[in-house]
Amino acid sequence: MPAKRSAFRTRWPVYLLLLTVAGAACGGSAPGPARGAAPKRASRTAAIHVAAAADLRRAFTELAHRSADRGLDVRLTFGSSGLLARQIVHGAPFDVFSSADLRRVDEVIDAGRGERRSRAVYAVGRLVLYTRPDRPPVRDLTDLTLPGVARVAIANPSHAPYGVAAEQALASTGLLGTLRPKLVLGDNVSAALRLATSGNADAAIVARSLVGRADRERWRTVPARLHRPIRQGLVVTATDAARKRAAHRFVDVVLGPEGQRILRRHGFELPGDDGGR
């Protein structure tokens, strides 16, 4: 038995490395300490591994940098919420799961892999309609039916909450049936945006948090009434006591005033906005 336990322990770092590489392939990851972290301060606590929905790439990268100033060593892996949840349920050693919806958080908790009392809504996402850089900007969802728009990218709705919301928006406007032949699916919402920015799609329905202010003329906000609110939740999934304490400290940063300001600056609404919707 001791030999088996030792072999099990040595396999976990390899498994985590594979998960991090997988995250880079379907939304990217930021392994290692956040840039700008002070080594002496970061060494005061265990490194924590955060599984984060792809729409959080910009906001959580900034939050990881801010956390480093507080002595936290935060490693980020980005991907679709559904795929990350599945990995955690099957034993992936992440310490915090930040999903683009609450459904996946509850799946992790129900599987006994998340700390129920830590479950929290940290932001509300928004959809935008993005047009590839070399085309005239599409004004609204109806324009996606024009002949000049051959391909429209969305995140895969089977495991990406923003893909579900995109389909809901198209269904609400009566366009889903007409546009379904034009839809191309990204593994996650970040991949869907890349399809448009690379020219492999003419437009994309993606997360507001992923498009920059410099590209403002390229995107239009999708009315929130066209889809169910994208209420984004998190949960602590660490099992080791030291990592669990560090995970709670990171969650406190996300839910605290500074973290909420950062999320709002990156295009999210906050849980209390519009009555919490």
BELRA-V423693 format. One record per residue. N is the residue number from 1. RES is the residue in one letter. SS is DSSP state (h for helix, s for strand, l for the rest). D_CENTER is the distance of its C-alpha to the mean C-alpha in Angstrom with 1 decimal. Layout:
# BELRA-V423693
n: <N:N>
res: <RES:RES>
ss: <SS:SS>
d_center: <D_CENTER:D_CENTER>
This chain:
# BELRA-V423693
n: <1:2:3:4:5:6:7:8:9:10:11:12:13:14:15:16:17:18:19:20:21:22:23:24:25:26:27:28:29:30:31:32:33:34:35:36:37:38:39:40:41:42:43:44:45:46:47:48:49:50:51:52:53:54:55:56:57:58:59:60:61:62:63:64:65:66:67:68:69:70:71:72:73:74:75:76:77:78:79:80:81:82:83:84:85:86:87:88:89:90:91:92:93:94:95:96:97:98:99:100:101:102:103:104:105:106:107:108:109:110:111:112:113:114:115:116:117:118:119:120:121:122:123:124:125:126:127:128:129:130:131:132:133:134:135:136:137:138:139:140:141:142:143:144:145:146:147:148:149:150:151:152:153:154:155:156:157:158:159:160:161:162:163:164:165:166:167:168:169:170:171:172:173:174:175:176:177:178:179:180:181:182:183:184:185:186:187:188:189:190:191:192:193:194:195:196:197:198:199:200:201:202:203:204:205:206:207:208:209:210:211:212:213:214:215:216:217:218:219:220:221:222:223:224:225:226:227:228:229:230:231:232:233:234:235:236:237:238:239:240:241:242:243:244:245:246:247:248:249:250:251:252:253:254:255:256:257:258:259:260:261:262:263:264:265:266:267:268:269:270:271:272:273:274:275:276:277>
res: <M:P:A:K:R:S:A:F:R:T:R:W:P:V:Y:L:L:L:L:T:V:A:G:A:A:C:G:G:S:A:P:G:P:A:R:G:A:A:P:K:R:A:S:R:T:A:A:I:H:V:A:A:A:A:D:L:R:R:A:F:T:E:L:A:H:R:S:A:D:R:G:L:D:V:R:L:T:F:G:S:S:G:L:L:A:R:Q:I:V:H:G:A:P:F:D:V:F:S:S:A:D:L:R:R:V:D:E:V:I:D:A:G:R:G:E:R:R:S:R:A:V:Y:A:V:G:R:L:V:L:Y:T:R:P:D:R:P:P:V:R:D:L:T:D:L:T:L:P:G:V:A:R:V:A:I:A:N:P:S:H:A:P:Y:G:V:A:A:E:Q:A:L:A:S:T:G:L:L:G:T:L:R:P:K:L:V:L:G:D:N:V:S:A:A:L:R:L:A:T:S:G:N:A:D:A:A:I:V:A:R:S:L:V:G:R:A:D:R:E:R:W:R:T:V:P:A:R:L:H:R:P:I:R:Q:G:L:V:V:T:A:T:D:A:A:R:K:R:A:A:H:R:F:V:D:V:V:L:G:P:E:G:Q:R:I:L:R:R:H:G:F:E:L:P:G:D:D:G:G:R>
ss: <l:h:h:h:h:h:h:h:h:h:h:h:h:h:h:h:h:h:h:h:h:h:h:h:h:l:l:l:s:s:l:l:l:l:l:l:l:l:h:h:h:h:l:l:l:l:l:s:s:s:s:s:s:h:h:h:h:h:h:h:h:h:h:h:h:h:h:h:l:l:l:l:l:s:s:s:s:s:s:l:h:h:h:h:h:h:h:h:h:l:l:l:l:l:l:s:s:s:l:l:l:l:h:h:h:h:h:h:h:h:l:l:l:l:l:h:h:h:l:s:s:s:s:s:s:l:s:s:s:s:s:l:l:l:l:l:l:l:l:l:h:h:h:h:h:l:l:l:l:l:l:s:s:s:s:l:l:l:l:l:h:h:h:h:h:h:h:h:h:h:h:h:l:l:l:h:h:h:h:h:h:h:s:s:s:s:l:l:h:h:h:h:h:h:h:h:h:l:l:l:l:l:s:s:s:s:s:h:h:h:l:l:h:h:h:h:h:h:s:s:s:l:l:h:h:h:l:l:l:s:s:s:s:s:s:s:l:l:l:l:h:h:h:h:h:h:h:h:h:h:h:h:h:h:h:l:h:h:h:h:h:h:h:h:h:l:l:l:s:l:l:l:h:h:h:h:l>
d_center: <39.4:38.7:38.3:35.7:33.7:33.9:32.7:29.7:28.7:29.1:26.9:23.8:23.2:23.6:21.1:18.5:19.3:18.9:15.5:14.5:16.2:14.5:11.1:12.7:14.1:11.1:8.6:10.4:10.9:13.0:15.6:18.3:18.9:17.4:20.0:22.6:22.6:26.1:27.1:29.5:27.2:24.3:26.9:27.6:24.8:23.1:20.1:17.0:14.2:10.7:8.4:4.8:1.8:3.1:3.8:4.3:6.6:9.6:9.5:8.9:11.2:13.7:13.3:14.1:17.1:18.3:18.1:20.2:22.8:23.1:23.7:20.3:19.3:15.5:14.2:10.6:9.3:6.2:6.4:6.5:6.6:10.3:11.1:9.7:11.6:14.5:14.7:14.9:17.4:19.4:19.7:17.1:17.8:14.6:15.4:12.4:9.7:7.0:6.0:5.6:9.3:12.2:13.7:11.8:12.4:16.0:16.3:15.7:18.1:20.7:20.7:21.8:19.0:17.6:19.7:20.2:21.4:18.2:16.2:15.1:13.4:12.0:11.2:11.8:10.0:12.4:13.2:15.3:17.8:17.9:21.1:21.7:23.6:27.0:27.3:28.4:25.5:25.0:25.9:24.5:23.5:27.1:27.5:25.4:28.5:30.6:32.1:30.6:27.0:27.1:23.5:20.4:17.0:14.3:11.4:13.3:13.8:15.0:11.7:9.0:9.3:9.4:12.1:13.9:14.0:15.3:17.9:18.9:19.5:21.6:23.4:24.2:25.9:27.7:26.2:24.3:27.4:28.6:25.4:24.3:26.4:24.6:21.0:19.4:16.2:13.4:11.8:8.4:8.0:8.4:11.3:12.6:13.0:14.8:17.1:18.4:18.6:20.5:22.8:22.0:21.2:22.9:20.2:16.6:15.0:11.5:9.4:11.8:9.6:9.9:13.6:16.1:19.2:21.3:20.3:21.1:23.8:21.5:19.4:20.4:18.6:18.6:20.6:18.7:21.7:21.0:18.2:17.3:15.4:11.6:11.9:8.9:10.3:10.7:13.6:15.6:16.3:18.8:22.3:24.2:25.7:25.1:21.5:21.1:22.7:20.5:17.3:18.8:19.6:16.1:15.1:18.1:16.9:13.7:15.9:18.8:20.2:19.0:15.4:15.6:17.4:14.8:12.1:14.8:15.8:12.6:13.1:11.8:14.6:15.5:16.4:20.1:20.0:22.2:23.1:19.7:19.5>
